[in-house]
Amino acid sequence: MTSTTLPRSALFVPANRPERIPKALDSGADIVIVDLEDAVAPEAKPEARRALEAFLEQAPEKAVWVRINAADTADFDADLALCRDRPGIAGLVVPKAETTEALAQAGALGLALMPLIESARGLQALPELARSPGVVQLSFGALDLGLDLGIEPGSEGGDWILNQARYQLLLQSRLAGLAAPIETVHPEFRDMAVVERAAGLAVEMGFSGMLCIHPRQVAVVNDAFQPTVDQLAWATRVLEAAERDAGAGQIDGQMIDAPVMARAHRLIASAKRG
């Protein structure tokens, strides 16, 4: 992925509700993730695969991502078989990622991979997972990770621990040369002010986008990951000032050095995602 193609919003849609996939594709989400895992009950997974297969045969030009089941489940191999040689699949979201072997199996399909870190073992293996062939971006599942670590959901202490996990995703993404990671889902889909605050914090931390569980979240998340009017005005003035003065120019009392220039270029590039 390049800076202009990084997803701001990634919307999940259950594979066993194929009638929702076109609606998700029209929601404004940058990518749509058809979910064969958490959104589908165990007994419904075979039917969900058949439904996804039928959709892909009817609309092969509609590029979607697919969240497959975890490598330690009986559905993993069947999911990979479904996704093999499907032009309508752009990438795979690999849940509960813990081993490079599982990513190698998924990566053998030649699709882009997004591992989800959802356990202590996944966090420990993160440096190796980030460098696995095919991996383009990292994300994590706060609910599963919190459960594995014994975190109290929604607590100040629990949030502090999850922020350490966020730091590791940012750090290992940078060290592996990956795009910035994608923030976990937020369960709130009625009060968009709550989603806006969560997305804003993710922007401040350096994340490039956010997973969404409801179409209502998409527009709010997209807006949050776009530079503001003031930021773009600042970036434009920085670049114009630098063009006028190739030496040590300044703007708003701040010297225009290499990091300032780099931030201005990054803001302009981010604006193009919209």
HELIX and SHEET records of a PDB file:
HELIX    1   1 ARG A   20  LEU A   25  1                                   6    
HELIX    2   2 PRO A   42  ALA A   44  5                                   3    
HELIX    3   3 LYS A   45  GLN A   58  1                                  14    
HELIX    4   4 PHE A   76  CYS A   83  1                                   8    
HELIX    5   5 THR A  100  GLY A  107  1                                   8    
HELIX    6   6 ALA A  120  GLN A  124  1                                   5    
HELIX    7   7 LEU A  126  ALA A  130  1                                   5    
HELIX    8   8 ALA A  142  LEU A  149  1                                   8    
HELIX    9   9 GLU A  156  LEU A  175  1                                  20    
HELIX   10  10 MET A  192  MET A  205  1                                  14    
HELIX   11  11 PRO A  215  ALA A  224  1                                  10    
HELIX   12  12 VAL A  229  ARG A  244  1                                  16    
HELIX   13  13 ALA A  258  ALA A  271  1                                  14    
SHEET    1   A 8 SER A 139  PHE A 140  0                                        
SHEET    2   A 8 ALA A 112  ILE A 117  1                                        
SHEET    3   A 8 ILE A  89  VAL A  94  1                                        
SHEET    4   A 8 VAL A  64  ARG A  67  1                                        
SHEET    5   A 8 ILE A  31  ASP A  35  1                                        
SHEET    6   A 8 SER A   9  PRO A  14  1                                        
SHEET    7   A 8 GLY A 209  CYS A 212  1                                        
SHEET    8   A 8 ILE A 182  GLU A 183  1                                        
SHEET    1   B 2 GLN A 250  ILE A 251  0                                        
SHEET    2   B 2 GLN A 254  MET A 255 -1                                        
END                                                                             
